[in-house]
Amino acid sequence: MSNALKKTARLSIQPRDKFTVAHPRAAISEKCVHSDQVKNAFDFAFTRYETAMKDLSKV
């Protein structure tokens, strides 16, 4: 029989401050339209994960 495994250390997450409220706001500016935000998100993701996307396209 094998020895009992030790429990892994759990991640300690502090309770959040419920008095702080995050208000929604425009990601870039109030003049920016949704299509511009989608284009910026795609550009960011493609530059960051370019090799991963190329590898996935080969599958």
C-alpha positions in Angstrom: 0.0 0.0 0.0 1.2 3.5 -0.7 1.7 6.2 1.8 -1.0 8.8 2.3 -0.4 12.0 0.2 -0.1 15.3 1.9 -2.8 17.9 1.2 -1.7 20.6 -1.2 -1.4 24.1 0.2 -4.5 26.1 -0.6 -4.5 29.6 -2.1 -5.4 32.1 0.6 -7.7 34.8 -0.9 -8.5 37.8 1.3 -12.1 38.8 1.5 -13.0 41.7 -0.8 -14.0 45.2 0.4 -17.7 45.3 -0.2 -17.8 49.1 0.2 -15.8 49.7 -2.9 -17.9 49.8 -6.0 -16.5 49.5 -9.5 -18.4 51.7 -11.9 -18.5 50.7 -15.7 -16.7 53.1 -18.0 -15.5 53.1 -21.6 -12.4 51.0 -22.1 -10.6 53.5 -24.4 -12.7 56.6 -24.6 -16.3 57.7 -24.8 -15.9 58.4 -28.5 -14.7 54.9 -29.3 -17.2 52.5 -31.0 -17.5 48.8 -30.5 -15.9 47.9 -33.8 -12.7 49.8 -32.7 -12.6 47.9 -29.4 -13.0 44.6 -31.2 -10.2 45.5 -33.6 -7.9 46.5 -30.7 -8.7 43.3 -28.8 -7.9 41.2 -31.8 -4.6 43.0 -32.5 -3.6 42.6 -28.8 -4.5 38.9 -28.7 -2.9 38.2 -32.1 0.4 39.8 -31.2 0.5 38.1 -27.8 -0.5 34.7 -28.9 0.6 34.6 -32.6 2.6 31.4 -32.3 -0.1 29.6 -30.3 -2.7 30.6 -33.0 -0.5 29.3 -35.8 0.0 26.0 -33.9 -3.7 25.6 -33.4 -4.5 26.4 -37.0 -2.4 23.4 -38.0 -4.5 20.9 -36.0 
